Amino acid sequence: MKIVDEGRPTWFISPMFDQAKKISIEANSILLGYRMKPGVHIAENELLRSIQHCNNVDDVAHLLADFTHRSYAVEEALKCLASDI
């Protein structure tokens, strides 16, 4: 989410970068983000449509839960990688 000069929040979904990236933003900007776990699938259009009307941080967490998921195969693979097998 980005707010410029105390204006209305603008919500967006950025890609998962594999390295640091330099960006330019307007002066007096506030950025707030939520880090997703690896392998998360996001229903981007639906999430962005719903989150535009959200003013409460707790509601954002619920919307993220509603419009994101990880497959069982990804969960299993990540558990395997984290173990000493």
LINVENPE-V833327 format. One record per residue. SS is DSSP state (alpha for helix, beta for strand, coil for the rest). PHI is phi in degrees with one decimal (999 if undefined). D_FIRST is the distance of its C-alpha to the first C-alpha in Angstrom with 1 decimal. Layout:
SS_PHI_D_FIRST, SS_PHI_D_FIRST
This chain:
coil_999_0.0, beta_-129.9_3.8, beta_-123.6_6.8, beta_-115.3_10.2, coil_51.1_13.4, coil_59.6_12.5, coil_-82.0_11.7, coil_-73.2_9.9, coil_-67.1_6.2, beta_-113.6_5.4, coil_-95.2_4.4, coil_-152.5_6.2, coil_-118.2_8.5, coil_-97.6_10.1, coil_-70.8_13.7, coil_-84.9_15.4, coil_-82.7_17.1, coil_-97.9_20.5, coil_-156.9_20.5, coil_-64.4_18.7, coil_-136.5_17.5, coil_-82.6_17.4, coil_-127.3_14.8, coil_-110.8_15.0, coil_-133.8_12.5, coil_-70.5_13.6, coil_-62.1_15.3, coil_62.0_13.9, beta_-95.9_10.2, beta_-121.1_8.1, beta_-117.3_5.7, coil_-136.0_5.2, coil_-138.2_6.2, coil_-123.9_9.1, coil_-88.3_12.2, coil_-92.3_14.3, coil_-76.3_18.1, coil_-57.9_20.2, coil_81.9_21.4, coil_-74.2_18.7, beta_-99.8_18.8, beta_-116.9_15.9, coil_-81.1_16.7, alpha_-58.6_13.9, alpha_-61.0_15.1, alpha_-66.0_15.9, alpha_-63.4_12.7, alpha_-63.2_10.6, alpha_-63.4_13.5, alpha_-76.0_13.5, alpha_-77.7_10.0, coil_-58.9_9.9, coil_-100.2_12.5, coil_-93.2_11.3, coil_-120.3_11.5, coil_-118.8_12.8, alpha_-59.7_11.4, alpha_-63.3_14.7, alpha_-66.0_14.1, alpha_-61.5_10.9, alpha_-59.6_13.4, alpha_-66.8_15.9, alpha_-64.8_14.0, alpha_-61.6_13.3, alpha_-65.7_17.0, alpha_-72.2_18.0, alpha_-113.5_16.5, beta_-131.6_17.1, beta_-160.5_20.5, coil_-123.6_22.6, coil_-71.7_26.2, alpha_-60.6_29.1, alpha_-62.4_30.3, alpha_-67.3_27.2, alpha_-55.5_27.5, alpha_-63.9_31.2, alpha_-63.6_30.8, alpha_-66.8_28.4, alpha_-63.6_30.8, alpha_-63.6_33.6, alpha_-63.5_32.0, alpha_-80.2_31.4, coil_-92.1_35.0, coil_-97.2_38.2, coil_-70.7_39.7
